[in-house]
Amino acid sequence: MAGISVTSESNQAIAAGTSSGKQRFALVSLTSLFFMWGAITCLNDILIPYLRDSFALSYTQAMLVQFCFFGAYFLVSVPAGALVGRIGYKKGIITGLILASSGCALFYPAAEVGVYGLFLLALFVLASGITILQVSANPYVSALGDAKTASARLTMVQAFNALGTTVAPFFGAWLILSGAETLNASAVKMPYLLIAVTLLALAAIIAFLKLPDLGKSASGSISVSKALEFRHLKLGAIGIFLYVGAEVSIGSFLINFLNDPNIAGLEESQAARFIAYYWGGAMVGRFIGAFVMQYISASKVLATNAAMAILLVTLAIVFDGAVAMWSILAVGLFNSIMFPTIFSLAINKLGDATSHGAGVLCLAIVGGAIVPLLQGVLADAIGVQLAFILPIFCYGFIFYYGAKGAKPMPLSADGQAKECLS
């Protein structure tokens, strides 16, 4: 698999003697960040049915939770890429943690007032902080070590992101959905205040850690347009858009899907716990993928997993009962390596444009806002089960990207793709 180029300053810092011990220490430190934002993101799957009941929302209205959360990626990613290129990965991580903590703290006044729009604002601020974390931490992990194993390394730390998403459903079901019969929004106060304090503590810890100072662009002239000269980055951005959209759509509808009498007929609090199987599969798959991709091309693994996801979602649509239930939950196992693999393949050989390329990819995470909203419209029109046809098309493009589109090919002056020989 081709390696990942980082910014020139990153290369110089590593070449100047960033020891393997420091790299390992930095990677261990970063795993806590991946765990936390995984847990926070997964809590949205708990919030959706809870707020839907509390405010008597339609599926489309309830999906505004994901629209506001992932919409922040669209608005903040490009400025975040520019910010991180100026201040570096470490300071970018600290900035993102502080902003995310502020968003979590806003849940308290939102619950006090009991206005749905204030919850959406809190989610937007929270997601803005996580966007800066994404732009900072993902390329940071890619830079810390051998470029040839960047996909495997990013997949490994993303496994701890999946661990967060596995734990979060139990946390959310216990603290939020267990009292859903009261139909008030106050149950979210304590969980999000705890998260706010934890994020602030992490920011303080990261500030005092002696981590490699990477990520600053050698020149302030690097821009998004420079990064977009690379065809594999453009296609990777579409892949990220569709992958995040598919993953979030499935997670967002799992509780309602499992609540359906034709599928499992589970109560919402019971169904929430089964989300752990979906995200737990992603965690297990990332550990397996991190090992496998040291020996097999990351692009081939990506295409294979996309094909399996298509098969499983199709089974969930065609069948009812246990087959449909376990098929949709098993999609998580094959989702596992998709985000880190698409991300690392897409920023391959971007050079000084890496931080802006990361910003473009995080911009594409807005798929988590658009695709679930579209699936919500479909669910209102044709039902939750048939609406899963939308993720099938998303996985179809990801299959193409893994099979063909991930090869680094910058665009020539005439707009035609040419192979990158460097």
C-alpha positions in Angstrom: 0.0 0.0 0.0 1.3 3.4 -0.9 2.4 5.6 2.0 0.9 8.8 3.4 2.8 12.1 3.0 2.4 14.6 5.9 3.3 18.3 5.9 6.9 19.2 5.3 7.3 20.3 8.9 6.0 17.0 10.0 8.5 15.2 7.9 11.3 17.3 9.3 10.2 16.8 12.8 10.1 13.0 12.4 13.4 13.0 10.5 15.0 15.2 13.2 14.7 12.4 15.6 11.1 11.9 16.9 11.8 8.6 18.7 9.6 5.5 18.4 9.1 5.8 22.2 7.6 9.3 21.9 5.5 8.1 19.0 4.0 5.3 21.0 3.4 7.6 23.9 1.6 10.0 21.7 -0.5 7.3 20.1 -1.5 5.9 23.5 -2.5 9.5 24.6 -4.6 10.0 21.5 -6.6 6.8 22.0 -8.5 8.5 24.8 -9.7 11.2 22.4 -11.0 8.6 19.9 -12.8 6.8 22.7 -14.5 10.0 23.9 -15.8 11.3 20.6 -17.0 7.8 19.7 -19.1 7.7 22.8 -20.4 11.2 22.3 -21.4 10.5 18.6 -23.1 7.3 19.5 -25.2 9.0 22.2 -27.1 10.7 19.4 -28.6 7.3 18.6 -30.1 7.4 22.1 -31.1 11.0 22.0 -33.1 10.6 18.7 -35.9 8.3 20.0 -35.8 10.0 23.4 -36.3 13.5 22.0 -38.7 12.2 19.4 -41.0 11.0 22.2 -40.4 14.0 24.4 -41.3 16.5 21.7 -43.7 14.4 19.6 -41.5 14.6 16.5 -41.8 12.9 13.1 -38.9 10.8 11.8 -37.8 13.7 9.6 -37.9 16.2 12.5 -36.0 13.7 14.8 -33.2 13.4 12.2 -32.5 17.1 12.7 -30.4 15.8 15.6 -28.0 14.3 13.1 -28.4 17.1 10.6 -27.2 19.7 13.1 -24.5 17.5 14.6 -23.0 16.5 11.3 -23.9 19.8 9.6 -21.2 21.3 11.8 -18.6 19.3 9.9 -19.6 21.0 6.7 -19.4 24.5 8.1 -16.4 24.1 10.4 -14.1 21.6 8.6 -12.4 24.0 6.1 -11.7 26.7 8.8 -10.5 23.9 11.1 -8.1 22.7 8.4 -6.7 26.3 8.1 -6.5 26.7 11.9 -4.7 23.4 12.4 -2.3 24.2 9.6 -1.4 27.4 11.5 -1.2 26.1 15.1 -0.4 22.4 14.7 -2.1 19.2 15.7 -1.6 19.4 19.5 -3.1 22.9 19.9 -5.8 21.9 17.5 -6.7 19.0 19.7 -6.8 21.2 22.8 -9.0 23.8 21.0 -11.4 21.1 19.9 -11.7 19.6 23.4 -12.6 22.9 24.9 -15.2 23.7 22.3 -16.8 20.3 22.6 -16.9 20.6 26.4 -18.8 23.9 25.9 -21.3 22.2 23.7 -22.0 19.5 26.3 -22.4 22.1 29.0 -25.1 23.8 26.8 -27.3 20.7 27.3 -28.1 21.8 30.8 -29.8 25.1 29.9 -31.5 23.4 26.9 -33.0 20.8 29.3 -34.0 23.5 31.8 -35.9 25.5 29.1 -37.2 22.4 27.3 -36.8 23.8 23.8 -35.9 21.4 21.0 -34.1 24.1 19.1 -31.7 24.7 22.0 -30.7 21.0 22.0 -29.9 21.3 18.3 -27.7 24.4 19.0 -25.9 22.5 21.8 -25.3 19.6 19.4 -23.9 22.0 16.7 -21.4 23.5 19.2 -20.4 20.1 20.4 -19.9 18.8 16.9 -17.8 21.9 15.9 -15.3 20.9 18.6 -15.3 17.3 17.5 -14.7 18.5 13.9 -11.5 20.3 15.0 -10.5 17.1 16.8 -11.0 15.1 13.7 -8.9 17.4 11.6 -6.2 17.4 14.1 -6.1 13.8 15.4 -6.6 11.7 12.3 -3.6 13.1 10.3 -1.6 13.2 13.6 -2.0 9.5 14.0 -1.0 9.0 10.3 2.1 11.0 10.9 3.3 9.2 14.0 5.2 6.2 12.5 5.9 4.3 9.3 3.9 5.7 6.4 3.4 2.2 5.0 1.4 1.2 8.0 -0.6 4.4 8.4 -4.0 2.8 7.5 -3.4 0.0 10.0 -2.3 2.5 12.7 -5.3 4.7 12.1 -7.6 1.7 12.1 -6.2 0.6 15.4 -6.8 3.9 17.2 -10.2 4.1 15.6 -10.9 0.7 17.3 -11.0 2.7 20.6 -13.4 5.1 18.9 -15.6 2.0 18.3 -15.1 1.0 22.0 -16.6 4.3 22.9 -19.6 3.7 20.7 -20.0 0.2 22.2 -20.0 1.5 25.8 -22.2 4.5 25.1 -25.5 2.6 24.4 -25.4 1.1 27.9 -24.5 4.4 29.4 -27.3 6.2 27.5 -29.9 3.6 28.0 -29.3 3.6 31.8 -29.2 7.4 32.3 -31.5 8.6 29.6 -34.0 6.0 28.2 -34.7 4.2 31.5 -36.9 7.2 32.5 -38.3 7.8 29.0 -41.9 7.3 30.2 -41.7 10.7 31.9 -41.3 12.3 28.5 -39.2 15.3 29.7 -35.8 16.3 28.5 -34.1 16.7 32.0 -32.6 13.2 31.9 -29.8 14.5 29.6 -28.5 17.0 32.1 -26.2 14.8 34.2 -24.7 12.7 31.4 -23.7 15.7 29.3 -22.3 17.6 32.3 -20.1 14.6 33.1 -18.9 14.5 29.6 -18.2 18.3 29.6 -16.0 17.9 32.7 -14.2 14.9 31.3 -13.4 16.8 28.0 -12.0 19.7 29.9 -9.8 17.4 32.0 -8.5 15.8 28.8 -7.7 19.2 27.3 -5.7 20.0 30.5 -3.8 16.7 30.3 -3.0 17.0 26.6 -1.8 20.6 27.2 0.8 19.3 29.7 1.9 16.2 27.7 5.1 16.5 25.8 3.9 15.4 22.4 5.7 15.8 19.0 4.9 19.3 17.6 3.6 18.3 14.2 1.0 19.6 11.6 2.1 23.2 10.9 2.3 24.0 7.2 5.6 25.2 6.0 3.8 27.8 4.0 0.7 29.7 4.7 -0.3 29.6 1.1 -1.5 26.0 1.1 -5.3 26.0 0.4 -8.2 23.7 -0.1 -7.9 24.2 -3.8 -4.4 22.8 -3.7 -5.6 19.6 -1.9 -8.5 19.2 -4.4 -6.1 18.9 -7.3 -5.8 15.2 -6.2 -8.5 13.0 -7.8 -8.2 10.3 -5.1 -8.9 12.9 -2.4 -12.0 14.1 -4.3 -13.3 10.5 -4.6 -12.3 9.8 -1.0 -14.3 12.8 0.2 -17.4 11.4 -1.6 -16.6 8.0 0.0 -16.4 9.6 3.5 -19.7 11.5 2.8 -21.5 8.3 1.9 -19.9 6.1 4.5 -20.7 8.4 7.4 -24.1 8.9 6.0 -24.8 5.1 5.8 -23.3 4.3 9.2 -25.2 7.1 11.0 -28.4 6.3 9.2 -28.3 2.7 10.2 -27.4 3.6 13.8 -30.1 6.3 14.0 -32.9 3.9 12.9 -31.7 0.8 14.9 -33.9 1.4 17.9 -37.1 2.0 15.8 -36.2 -0.9 13.5 -35.8 -3.3 16.5 -39.0 -1.9 18.0 -40.9 -3.1 15.0 -43.1 -6.2 15.9 -42.1 -7.8 12.6 -38.4 -7.6 13.5 -37.9 -8.0 17.2 -40.6 -6.0 19.1 -38.2 -4.7 21.7 -38.9 -1.8 24.0 -36.8 1.2 23.3 -34.7 0.8 26.4 -34.0 -2.9 25.4 -33.3 -2.0 21.8 -30.8 0.7 22.9 -28.7 -2.0 24.4 -28.6 -3.9 21.1 -26.9 -0.9 19.5 -23.8 -2.1 21.3 -23.7 -5.1 19.0 -23.6 -2.8 16.0 -20.8 -0.6 17.4 -19.1 -3.5 19.1 -18.8 -5.2 15.7 -17.1 -2.1 14.5 -14.6 -2.3 17.4 -13.8 -6.0 16.8 -13.5 -5.4 13.0 -11.0 -2.6 13.5 -8.7 -4.7 15.6 -8.9 -7.5 13.0 -8.5 -5.0 10.2 -5.4 -3.3 11.8 -3.7 -6.7 11.7 -5.0 -7.8 8.3 -4.0 -4.6 6.5 -0.4 -5.1 7.5 -0.4 -8.0 4.9 -3.3 -7.2 2.5 -3.8 -4.0 0.5 -6.1 -1.6 2.4 -8.0 -0.9 -0.8 -8.8 -4.6 -1.2 -10.0 -4.9 2.3 -12.2 -1.8 1.9 -13.9 -3.2 -1.3 -14.5 -6.6 0.4 -16.1 -5.0 3.4 -18.3 -2.8 1.3 -19.6 -5.8 -0.6 -20.4 -7.6 2.6 -22.3 -4.5 3.9 -24.4 -4.5 0.8 -25.3 -8.1 1.3 -26.2 -7.7 4.9 -28.4 -4.6 4.4 -30.2 -6.4 1.6 -31.0 -9.3 3.9 -32.3 -6.9 6.5 -34.7 -5.5 3.9 -35.8 -8.7 2.4 -36.3 -10.7 5.6 -38.1 -10.2 8.9 -37.5 -11.4 12.4 -34.1 -12.6 13.6 -32.5 -12.7 10.2 -33.3 -9.0 9.6 -32.3 -8.1 13.1 -28.9 -9.8 13.1 -28.1 -8.9 9.5 -28.4 -5.2 10.2 -26.5 -5.4 13.5 -23.7 -7.4 11.7 -23.2 -4.5 9.3 -21.1 -2.8 12.1 -18.4 -5.5 11.7 -17.9 -4.6 8.1 -18.2 -0.8 8.7 -15.3 -1.2 11.0 -12.3 -0.3 8.8 -14.1 2.0 6.3 -13.7 5.4 7.8 -10.0 5.2 8.7 -9.1 3.3 5.5 -10.9 5.8 3.2 -9.4 8.7 5.2 -5.8 7.4 5.0 -6.1 6.4 1.4 -7.5 9.8 0.5 -4.7 11.9 2.2 -2.0 9.6 0.6 0.7 11.7 -1.0 -0.8 15.1 -0.4 2.4 16.6 1.0 2.0 20.1 2.5 -1.7 20.0 1.6 -2.3 17.2 4.1 -4.0 19.3 6.8 -6.3 21.0 4.2 -7.0 17.6 2.7 -8.0 16.4 6.2 -10.3 19.4 6.4 -11.9 18.5 3.1 -12.5 14.9 4.3 -14.0 16.2 7.6 -16.1 18.5 5.5 -17.5 15.4 3.9 -18.6 14.0 7.2 -21.7 16.2 6.6 -23.0 13.0 5.0 -24.0 12.1 8.5 -26.4 15.1 8.3 -27.8 14.7 4.8 -28.2 10.9 4.4 -30.0 10.2 7.7 -32.4 13.1 6.9 -33.1 11.6 3.5 -33.6 8.2 5.1 -36.0 9.9 7.5 -38.1 11.2 4.6 -38.0 7.7 3.1 -39.0 6.1 6.4 -42.0 8.5 6.7 -43.0 7.6 3.2 -42.4 3.8 2.8 -41.5 2.6 6.3 -38.3 2.1 8.3 -37.3 -1.3 6.9 -37.6 -0.4 3.2 -35.8 2.9 3.8 -32.6 1.0 4.4 -32.2 0.8 0.6 -30.5 4.1 0.8 -27.3 2.8 2.6 -27.0 0.1 -0.1 -26.3 2.8 -2.7 -23.8 4.4 -0.3 -21.8 1.2 0.1 -21.9 0.6 -3.7 -19.7 3.7 -4.2 -17.4 2.7 -1.4 -16.9 -0.6 -3.2 -15.9 1.3 -6.3 -13.5 3.5 -4.3 -11.7 0.5 -2.8 -11.6 -1.4 -6.1 -10.4 1.4 -8.3 -10.8 5.0 -7.1 -8.2 5.1 -4.2 -5.1 5.1 -6.4 -3.3 8.5 -6.0 -3.9 10.4 -9.2 -3.5 14.2 -9.1 -5.3 16.2 -11.8 -3.3 17.6 -14.7 -3.8 21.2 -15.9 -6.5 20.1 -18.4 -8.5 18.4 -15.6 -7.6 14.9 -16.6 -6.4 12.4 -14.0 -2.8 11.3 -14.2 -0.9 8.7 -12.2 1.1 10.0 -9.2 4.6 8.8 -9.7 6.1 10.3 -6.5 
